[in-house]
Amino acid sequence: MRATELIQVLGGKGFKKIGKSKIVDLLANQSLIKYDYIMDFYQNIIKKEKEQIDENKKKKLKEVDMWSRSQREEEKAFIEKYANDNAD
């Protein structure tokens, strides 16, 4: 029963096949479903999605860090210019 739900979820995510079996065929003929294989396939998909999310987070943090560094550099340059222009 759980494998059937997972197959439907995978079909909803745009997958056409699980291994060599078409999702439509698996849903039509329940005897073709191998629970362990479906679970392994689904877990691998979830693992890849989590890795992609983590990679996107790291990329975003790096971009934010670079932006904040450039902001500090701009402020530093502005303050130095102001100090040089207004030095007694």
N, C-alpha and C positions, 0 to 999 in steps of 0.2 A: 504494500500500500504506500509506504513512504517513498519507495523507488519511483512509483508512478507519479507522485507529486513532484519529485525532483525532475523527472523527465519533462513534465509540463512547465516547470519553472525554467529549465534550460531552453525549452522551445520558445518560451516567452522572451528569453534573452537573445534570441536570434540564432541559436544553434540549430543546425539541420540534422546533424549526425552526432552520435556518441560512439566513438570508435568507428567501426564499419557499418553499424546499424543505423538506419534512419529513424528519427524520432517518431514519425508517423507510423512506421511498421511496429515499433516497440509498443506504442499505445494501442494499436489494433490487435496485436498478438501478445498478450501478457506473459505467455510461456517463454518468450525470447529474453525477458528481462532477467539480468543477473545482478542481484542486489549489490554485491561487493564491488563489482565493476562500476556500476552507476555511482555508488558512494565515493569510490576513489576518484572517478572523473569529476564529480561535483566538488570534492574537497580540493582537487588541483585547481579548478577554476576559481574557487573562493580564495585560495592561497595566492594565485596570480593577481586577483583583484586587490587583495590587501597589500601585496608588494607594490602594486602600481600606486595605490593611495599613499603609502609611505614614501615612495619616490617623489610623488607630487608635493607632499608636505615638505620634504627636504629641499626640493627645488624652490618652493615658495619661501621658505625660511632663508635660503641663500639670497634670493632676490631682495627680500626685506632687509637683510643684513647689508647687502651692497648699497641699497638705497639709503639706509641710515648712515652708512659710512660716507657716502657722497654728500649727504646733508651736513654732516659734521665738518667735512673738508671745505664746503662752501662757506659755512659759518666762520671757520677758522680764517679763511682767506679774507672774508669781509671784515672781520675784527682786526686782522693785521693791517689791512689797507686803511681802515678807520684810524687805527693807532698811529700809523705812519703819517697820515694826512694831518692829524690833530696833535702831533708831538710838539712839545714846547722846546 
